[in-house]
Amino acid sequence: MLSEKKNHPSEKVNLHPRNKHRERYDFRRLIANIPELGPFVKLNIYGDESIDFFNPEAVKILNKALLMCYYNIDFWDIPKNYLCPPIPGRADYLHHLADLLRIQNNSENEVAAVDGTMIKCLDIGVGANCVFPIIGINEYGWSFIGSDIDPIAIATANKIIEMNPSLKGKVELRLQPNSKDIFAGIIAQDECFDLTICNPPFHSSFAEAQQQTLRKLGKLKHFKPSKPIRNFGGQNNELWCEGGEGKFIGDMIDQSRQFSSSCFIFSTLVSKQTSLNNAYKALKKADISELITIPMSQGNKTSRLLAWSFLNPDQKKEWINKRWH
């Protein structure tokens, strides 16, 4: 039985203006390009075409379709139970970072902040999905170094790179040998990055991850879970770490001091308000020169982009003149 039809807005106004996913998913277009999505598309209780977003396989195929339709990808696949992040939210993160580059460069052009081929990014925890490099390369022409502590994730992401001409020569993956290190062991001596990006592990334990999933599912009016299901997948190191998101971000901030002159803008996603408060304390202690917080939202999920820099105005001007012009 259908429920009363919902009047959906024509655009998801909370997403960045340049985000390609502001409109509702065009399932006909997606299925035309990736027919394997077809069996997963059904009318929901409101009579709208959709997928079961609590079915990991459906979410994976939808992400594949979005990447192939909108980001010049010919091949994309990840192992079972590996993190399959929502594409619109990841795109939003990068669009906001592009705006930060434009502002720093005093550019009036909102799309071409700087010559994208000049911008080098470090993706901390690139994962098997390689989503940040895919979007950043195809939207802005940036190049990427991706780090991860999981050899399977590195191997899988390398296969994605090798199978897609648009990515070849623009992404290099590095295995982090020490899970406690974030930048050490990855950033080489005298190596510089214009941006670092990260989607940190969210939970502090596997049990917490399971409990959060059950709480989320339990709020659904038309779904009564009997056991946890992670619709976006995720291995243990992708979902949780000791101390959770707050400690991971605090460690990142603390360790970034050692590489203060190696990066123009450090950044991370922050999901929890408590993590943000703790991050502010860590940033004050780190004696940074600039702090930027950008609120973001997708559907019912709220997050923040946290960015910081150690460079003073003269150092920034020198960086821009040397690397961007």
Secondary structure as UniProt FT lines:
FT   TURN            13..14
FT   TURN            17..18
FT   TURN            20..21
FT   HELIX           27..33
FT   HELIX           35..40
FT   STRAND          42..43
FT   TURN            45..46
FT   STRAND          49..50
FT   TURN            53..54
FT   HELIX           56..70
FT   TURN            80..81
FT   HELIX           87..104
FT   TURN            105..106
FT   HELIX           116..118
FT   STRAND          120..124
FT   TURN            127..129
FT   HELIX           131..140
FT   STRAND          143..148
FT   HELIX           151..162
FT   TURN            165..170
FT   STRAND          171..175
FT   TURN            179..180
FT   TURN            184..186
FT   TURN            189..190
FT   STRAND          193..198
FT   HELIX           206..218
FT   TURN            221..222
FT   TURN            231..232
FT   HELIX           236..239
FT   TURN            242..243
FT   HELIX           244..256
FT   HELIX           257..259
FT   TURN            260..262
FT   STRAND          263..270
FT   HELIX           273..286
FT   STRAND          290..298
FT   TURN            299..300
FT   STRAND          301..309
FT   HELIX           313..323
//
